[in-house]
Amino acid sequence: MREFKPASLPTIKRLPSYLHVIENAREEGKTYISGTVIADELELEPIQVRKDLAVTGIIGKPRIGFPVDELIDAINTFLDWNTRHAAIIVGAGHLGSALMGYAEFPRHGLYIVAAFDADPAKIGGTINGVPIYSIQELTPKLNDTGARLAVLAVPSPFAQEVADHLVESGITAIWNFTNVKIKVPADVVVQKEDLSSGYAVLSVKLRTMETAAAR
Amino acid sequence: MREFKPASLPTIKRLPSYLHVIENAREEGKTYISGTVIADELELEPIQVRKDLAVTGIIGKPRIGFPVDELIDAINTFLDWNTRHAAIIVGAGHLGSALMGYAEFPRHGLYIVAAFDADPAKIGGTINGVPIYSIQELTPKLNDTGARLAVLAVPSPFAQEVADHLVESGITAIWNFTNVKIKVPADVVVQKEDLSSGYAVLSVKLRTMETAAAR
């Protein structure tokens, strides 16, 4: 089994943006890209970029940079994005529906194969091409689709109850878009999405700019 | 004018999760909270928590911890979340609609006062209590509401065109939910939201767990 280098959370979070920049370079016909070019594009320090990309095992060459094809493949391998992952969404409200249509996901191997909701008006229909089932059908549909990853987009009061149901039905990874910190067994992976983090960054940028302008 | 300590992006991104934990402690009647308790709750190293919280200017006391009320106020002041920020949303699709109903925003001083769309079926209505206007009404409505912050939730092909329109109309901060890197003048602040970052973290957690299970 292949060994991967350990990486910090901030490094892992930056890898998709590197991938985006490097894929654009490939579309422009480039075969090499320098760390400095990537750094400029993303407004990061070049040393940070080189340190982050080192986790993929690909080292840039002085004055030439990183080989584009190899680096794209290495980032995707590191993230396990070369593998197809079937996922379900629980909660077909506005947020769940938006996620069903998120075009980036299939590009990263993530396929939303089914969604579940309690609203009879939605059950039996499709949203952004994804079929909507009753939450009662969760266990058989998971068996049919083989999905082990669930996106949790239900109203917060239902988050824990639905998470328990997901775990009982064989889900091993939950991407949690509610604002509840759900409790799951140790062998279930959870990633909590928090839009407030992005707003915090925007707020500080705005405050800094206003402070500068007032001087 | 008050001076703030500089903070790294990862630190700023973690501040909302600290705030959440500390507010919960206050609701439970606690007046002090230790860095170790915060660290345990968020699965971070205690040294990281203490370093991050130092940017607020509040220092914990040995064996007692941080004063809860003071720390909440200091984080909110650092993020400028004690101030009311009026914002608009452009694009009243699923994502825009979900953001109009995001309950965390008003708790952080962010009020969505209007949304804009090109769809005649939506214009004149409300979604999650937010009135929807024609994009043609952008400039007068910005003058009415005083909003200087815009959430960009339009389909990606329209991102740059709408961003240009926003800047011309006096918007100074754009929270970009499209996957386009928009170009704006240097005095306009942009924060790009990328769901792929969260999925990258989930992917690596899942790969790591599967590798461990296969051993």
Interface residues (C-beta under 8 A of the other chain):
Chain A: M1 F4 A7 L9 P10 I12 K13 R14 L15 P16 S17 H20 F78 L79 D80 W81 H85 G93 H94 L95 S97 A98 L99 G101 Y102 A103 E104 F105 H108 L110 L149 S156 T172 A173 W175 N179 K181 D187 V189 Q191 E193 D194 L195 S196 S197 G198 Y199 A200 V201 L202 S203 V204 K205 L206 R207 T208 M209 T211 A213 A214 R215
Chain B: M1 F4 A7 L9 P10 I12 K13 R14 L15 P16 S17 H20 E41 F78 L79 D80 W81 H85 G93 H94 L95 S97 A98 L99 G101 Y102 A103 E104 F105 H108 L110 L149 S156 T172 A173 W175 N179 D187 V189 Q191 E193 D194 L195 S196 S197 G198 Y199 A200 V201 L202 S203 V204 K205 L206 R207 T208 M209 T211 A213 A214 R215
